[in-house]
Amino acid sequence: MKISTRGRYALRLMIDIAMNSGGAPVRIKDIARRQMISEKYLEQIVSVLHKAGFVRSSRGPQGGYRLARVPKEYTAGAILTL
């Protein structure tokens, strides 16, 4: 099975949020730095994930993204089929 770059990056983004949130929102800038992926590209991917209800966003200086559910409720297949 071939997985697109967008799909791989979506999985990496979701894993990064799960591992680094600690209950607080995670900024796209921080994810981009850790994963070495373009911020603009991550913004496009997180927009799709947000519309699908996989992540929630927070605005403001302490804003960012967090998972909408607990990490064990997500499957790679569900993320890749967006």
PyMOL commands that place a pseudoatom at each C-alpha (Angstrom):
pseudoatom trace, name=CA, resn=MET, resi=1, chain=A, elem=C, hetatm=0, pos=[0.000, 0.000, 0.000]
pseudoatom trace, name=CA, resn=LYS, resi=2, chain=A, elem=C, hetatm=0, pos=[1.328, 3.410, -0.951]
pseudoatom trace, name=CA, resn=ILE, resi=3, chain=A, elem=C, hetatm=0, pos=[0.849, 6.208, 1.543]
pseudoatom trace, name=CA, resn=SER, resi=4, chain=A, elem=C, hetatm=0, pos=[0.921, 9.764, 0.267]
pseudoatom trace, name=CA, resn=THR, resi=5, chain=A, elem=C, hetatm=0, pos=[3.223, 12.394, 1.703]
pseudoatom trace, name=CA, resn=ARG, resi=6, chain=A, elem=C, hetatm=0, pos=[0.186, 14.242, 3.016]
pseudoatom trace, name=CA, resn=GLY, resi=7, chain=A, elem=C, hetatm=0, pos=[-0.959, 11.070, 4.791]
pseudoatom trace, name=CA, resn=ARG, resi=8, chain=A, elem=C, hetatm=0, pos=[2.460, 10.449, 6.341]
pseudoatom trace, name=CA, resn=TYR, resi=9, chain=A, elem=C, hetatm=0, pos=[2.646, 14.032, 7.539]
pseudoatom trace, name=CA, resn=ALA, resi=10, chain=A, elem=C, hetatm=0, pos=[-0.889, 13.834, 8.981]
pseudoatom trace, name=CA, resn=LEU, resi=11, chain=A, elem=C, hetatm=0, pos=[0.133, 10.769, 10.981]
pseudoatom trace, name=CA, resn=ARG, resi=12, chain=A, elem=C, hetatm=0, pos=[3.314, 12.489, 12.180]
pseudoatom trace, name=CA, resn=LEU, resi=13, chain=A, elem=C, hetatm=0, pos=[1.308, 15.580, 13.157]
pseudoatom trace, name=CA, resn=MET, resi=14, chain=A, elem=C, hetatm=0, pos=[-1.217, 13.560, 15.162]
pseudoatom trace, name=CA, resn=ILE, resi=15, chain=A, elem=C, hetatm=0, pos=[1.526, 11.587, 16.923]
pseudoatom trace, name=CA, resn=ASP, resi=16, chain=A, elem=C, hetatm=0, pos=[3.432, 14.786, 17.717]
pseudoatom trace, name=CA, resn=ILE, resi=17, chain=A, elem=C, hetatm=0, pos=[0.336, 16.392, 19.246]
pseudoatom trace, name=CA, resn=ALA, resi=18, chain=A, elem=C, hetatm=0, pos=[-0.371, 13.259, 21.299]
pseudoatom trace, name=CA, resn=MET, resi=19, chain=A, elem=C, hetatm=0, pos=[3.184, 13.055, 22.603]
pseudoatom trace, name=CA, resn=ASN, resi=20, chain=A, elem=C, hetatm=0, pos=[3.759, 16.735, 23.308]
pseudoatom trace, name=CA, resn=SER, resi=21, chain=A, elem=C, hetatm=0, pos=[0.422, 18.141, 24.426]
pseudoatom trace, name=CA, resn=GLY, resi=22, chain=A, elem=C, hetatm=0, pos=[0.444, 17.348, 28.148]
pseudoatom trace, name=CA, resn=GLY, resi=23, chain=A, elem=C, hetatm=0, pos=[-3.036, 18.888, 28.256]
pseudoatom trace, name=CA, resn=ALA, resi=24, chain=A, elem=C, hetatm=0, pos=[-1.923, 22.152, 26.664]
pseudoatom trace, name=CA, resn=PRO, resi=25, chain=A, elem=C, hetatm=0, pos=[-2.387, 23.141, 23.021]
pseudoatom trace, name=CA, resn=VAL, resi=26, chain=A, elem=C, hetatm=0, pos=[0.559, 22.462, 20.696]
pseudoatom trace, name=CA, resn=ARG, resi=27, chain=A, elem=C, hetatm=0, pos=[1.549, 25.176, 18.221]
pseudoatom trace, name=CA, resn=ILE, resi=28, chain=A, elem=C, hetatm=0, pos=[2.037, 24.421, 14.527]
pseudoatom trace, name=CA, resn=LYS, resi=29, chain=A, elem=C, hetatm=0, pos=[5.366, 26.260, 14.685]
pseudoatom trace, name=CA, resn=ASP, resi=30, chain=A, elem=C, hetatm=0, pos=[6.666, 23.812, 17.291]
pseudoatom trace, name=CA, resn=ILE, resi=31, chain=A, elem=C, hetatm=0, pos=[5.436, 20.765, 15.382]
pseudoatom trace, name=CA, resn=ALA, resi=32, chain=A, elem=C, hetatm=0, pos=[7.022, 22.050, 12.165]
pseudoatom trace, name=CA, resn=ARG, resi=33, chain=A, elem=C, hetatm=0, pos=[10.360, 22.534, 13.929]
pseudoatom trace, name=CA, resn=ARG, resi=34, chain=A, elem=C, hetatm=0, pos=[10.348, 19.103, 15.576]
pseudoatom trace, name=CA, resn=GLN, resi=35, chain=A, elem=C, hetatm=0, pos=[9.161, 17.226, 12.481]
pseudoatom trace, name=CA, resn=MET, resi=36, chain=A, elem=C, hetatm=0, pos=[11.109, 19.373, 9.991]
pseudoatom trace, name=CA, resn=ILE, resi=37, chain=A, elem=C, hetatm=0, pos=[7.993, 19.981, 7.857]
pseudoatom trace, name=CA, resn=SER, resi=38, chain=A, elem=C, hetatm=0, pos=[6.887, 23.288, 6.357]
pseudoatom trace, name=CA, resn=GLU, resi=39, chain=A, elem=C, hetatm=0, pos=[4.493, 25.282, 8.571]
pseudoatom trace, name=CA, resn=LYS, resi=40, chain=A, elem=C, hetatm=0, pos=[2.341, 26.158, 5.559]
pseudoatom trace, name=CA, resn=TYR, resi=41, chain=A, elem=C, hetatm=0, pos=[1.972, 22.497, 4.607]
pseudoatom trace, name=CA, resn=LEU, resi=42, chain=A, elem=C, hetatm=0, pos=[1.091, 21.537, 8.190]
pseudoatom trace, name=CA, resn=GLU, resi=43, chain=A, elem=C, hetatm=0, pos=[-1.530, 24.306, 8.296]
pseudoatom trace, name=CA, resn=GLN, resi=44, chain=A, elem=C, hetatm=0, pos=[-3.237, 22.771, 5.257]
pseudoatom trace, name=CA, resn=ILE, resi=45, chain=A, elem=C, hetatm=0, pos=[-3.177, 19.304, 6.825]
pseudoatom trace, name=CA, resn=VAL, resi=46, chain=A, elem=C, hetatm=0, pos=[-4.380, 20.437, 10.252]
pseudoatom trace, name=CA, resn=SER, resi=47, chain=A, elem=C, hetatm=0, pos=[-7.259, 22.288, 8.587]
pseudoatom trace, name=CA, resn=VAL, resi=48, chain=A, elem=C, hetatm=0, pos=[-8.517, 19.007, 7.126]
pseudoatom trace, name=CA, resn=LEU, resi=49, chain=A, elem=C, hetatm=0, pos=[-8.028, 17.228, 10.463]
pseudoatom trace, name=CA, resn=HIS, resi=50, chain=A, elem=C, hetatm=0, pos=[-9.928, 20.010, 12.246]
pseudoatom trace, name=CA, resn=LYS, resi=51, chain=A, elem=C, hetatm=0, pos=[-12.874, 19.833, 9.828]
pseudoatom trace, name=CA, resn=ALA, resi=52, chain=A, elem=C, hetatm=0, pos=[-12.991, 16.051, 10.316]
pseudoatom trace, name=CA, resn=GLY, resi=53, chain=A, elem=C, hetatm=0, pos=[-13.169, 16.525, 14.094]
pseudoatom trace, name=CA, resn=PHE, resi=54, chain=A, elem=C, hetatm=0, pos=[-9.799, 14.904, 14.864]
pseudoatom trace, name=CA, resn=VAL, resi=55, chain=A, elem=C, hetatm=0, pos=[-8.236, 17.992, 16.464]
pseudoatom trace, name=CA, resn=ARG, resi=56, chain=A, elem=C, hetatm=0, pos=[-9.514, 21.053, 18.286]
pseudoatom trace, name=CA, resn=SER, resi=57, chain=A, elem=C, hetatm=0, pos=[-8.029, 24.498, 18.007]
pseudoatom trace, name=CA, resn=SER, resi=58, chain=A, elem=C, hetatm=0, pos=[-7.463, 27.251, 20.537]
pseudoatom trace, name=CA, resn=ARG, resi=59, chain=A, elem=C, hetatm=0, pos=[-6.792, 30.845, 19.607]
pseudoatom trace, name=CA, resn=GLY, resi=60, chain=A, elem=C, hetatm=0, pos=[-4.613, 33.416, 21.284]
pseudoatom trace, name=CA, resn=PRO, resi=61, chain=A, elem=C, hetatm=0, pos=[-1.048, 33.593, 22.586]
pseudoatom trace, name=CA, resn=GLN, resi=62, chain=A, elem=C, hetatm=0, pos=[-1.367, 30.236, 24.371]
pseudoatom trace, name=CA, resn=GLY, resi=63, chain=A, elem=C, hetatm=0, pos=[-3.315, 28.685, 21.494]
pseudoatom trace, name=CA, resn=GLY, resi=64, chain=A, elem=C, hetatm=0, pos=[-2.627, 25.755, 19.255]
pseudoatom trace, name=CA, resn=TYR, resi=65, chain=A, elem=C, hetatm=0, pos=[-4.071, 22.336, 18.555]
pseudoatom trace, name=CA, resn=ARG, resi=66, chain=A, elem=C, hetatm=0, pos=[-4.972, 19.385, 20.732]
pseudoatom trace, name=CA, resn=LEU, resi=67, chain=A, elem=C, hetatm=0, pos=[-6.548, 16.032, 20.024]
pseudoatom trace, name=CA, resn=ALA, resi=68, chain=A, elem=C, hetatm=0, pos=[-10.337, 15.940, 20.159]
pseudoatom trace, name=CA, resn=ARG, resi=69, chain=A, elem=C, hetatm=0, pos=[-10.303, 12.464, 21.762]
pseudoatom trace, name=CA, resn=VAL, resi=70, chain=A, elem=C, hetatm=0, pos=[-7.856, 10.303, 23.671]
pseudoatom trace, name=CA, resn=PRO, resi=71, chain=A, elem=C, hetatm=0, pos=[-4.998, 9.022, 21.464]
pseudoatom trace, name=CA, resn=LYS, resi=72, chain=A, elem=C, hetatm=0, pos=[-5.950, 5.338, 21.647]
pseudoatom trace, name=CA, resn=GLU, resi=73, chain=A, elem=C, hetatm=0, pos=[-9.285, 6.089, 19.921]
pseudoatom trace, name=CA, resn=TYR, resi=74, chain=A, elem=C, hetatm=0, pos=[-7.540, 7.063, 16.667]
pseudoatom trace, name=CA, resn=THR, resi=75, chain=A, elem=C, hetatm=0, pos=[-6.458, 4.612, 13.992]
pseudoatom trace, name=CA, resn=ALA, resi=76, chain=A, elem=C, hetatm=0, pos=[-3.948, 5.153, 11.222]
pseudoatom trace, name=CA, resn=GLY, resi=77, chain=A, elem=C, hetatm=0, pos=[-6.567, 4.047, 8.702]
pseudoatom trace, name=CA, resn=ALA, resi=78, chain=A, elem=C, hetatm=0, pos=[-9.039, 6.695, 9.862]
pseudoatom trace, name=CA, resn=ILE, resi=79, chain=A, elem=C, hetatm=0, pos=[-6.410, 9.422, 9.540]
pseudoatom trace, name=CA, resn=LEU, resi=80, chain=A, elem=C, hetatm=0, pos=[-5.205, 8.256, 6.135]
pseudoatom trace, name=CA, resn=THR, resi=81, chain=A, elem=C, hetatm=0, pos=[-8.683, 8.107, 4.615]
pseudoatom trace, name=CA, resn=LEU, resi=82, chain=A, elem=C, hetatm=0, pos=[-9.356, 11.834, 5.070]
for i in range(1, 82): cmd.bond("trace and resi %d" % i, "trace and resi %d" % (i + 1))
show_as sticks, trace
zoom trace
